[in-house]
Amino acid sequence: MQPSTPGQPLRSQLANDPDMQELIGLFIEELPERLRAIECALAERRADDVKRVAHQLRGACGGYGFPVLGVAAGKVEDAVRAMPSPEANLADVKAGVEELVDLCRRVVR
């Protein structure tokens, strides 16, 4: 897994695979929409939607060569799952979502 140095751009571990370049590009193009979805769900306190988007990212990130993102998404998903109820305060999840969003914004081709 690639280390995550604060502020450093994140590149796919599969970036040099010509068969993956187009797919990685599509994944990167979709990231802003996914970030909006998770931030909006957090702001509107929709725990199930936060968990769903985090789960989707967790599953996809490794396949596109971004295991660091997958780990961060997994932390968010696990934190939501650990909540006592879907109506519980999402404050404990906020830091994880912010970390995930920061990492995703550092992704480059």
CORZIBEL-V97205 format. One record per residue. N is the residue number from 0. NEAR is the number of other C-alpha atoms within 8 Angstrom. Layout:
N | NEAR
N | NEAR
This chain:
0 | 4
1 | 6
2 | 5
3 | 7
4 | 5
5 | 4
6 | 5
7 | 7
8 | 7
9 | 10
10 | 9
11 | 10
12 | 9
13 | 9
14 | 12
15 | 6
16 | 7
17 | 7
18 | 5
19 | 10
20 | 11
21 | 8
22 | 8
23 | 12
24 | 9
25 | 8
26 | 9
27 | 11
28 | 7
29 | 8
30 | 9
31 | 9
32 | 7
33 | 9
34 | 10
35 | 8
36 | 10
37 | 13
38 | 10
39 | 8
40 | 12
41 | 12
42 | 7
43 | 6
44 | 9
45 | 10
46 | 12
47 | 8
48 | 9
49 | 16
50 | 12
51 | 9
52 | 11
53 | 13
54 | 11
55 | 8
56 | 11
57 | 14
58 | 9
59 | 9
60 | 12
61 | 11
62 | 7
63 | 13
64 | 10
65 | 13
66 | 10
67 | 10
68 | 14
69 | 14
70 | 9
71 | 12
72 | 15
73 | 11
74 | 9
75 | 14
76 | 13
77 | 8
78 | 10
79 | 14
80 | 7
81 | 6
82 | 8
83 | 5
84 | 5
85 | 9
86 | 6
87 | 7
88 | 6
89 | 10
90 | 6
91 | 8
92 | 10
93 | 9
94 | 8
95 | 12
96 | 12
97 | 8
98 | 9
99 | 11
100 | 9
101 | 8
102 | 10
103 | 10
104 | 7
105 | 10
106 | 10
107 | 7
108 | 8
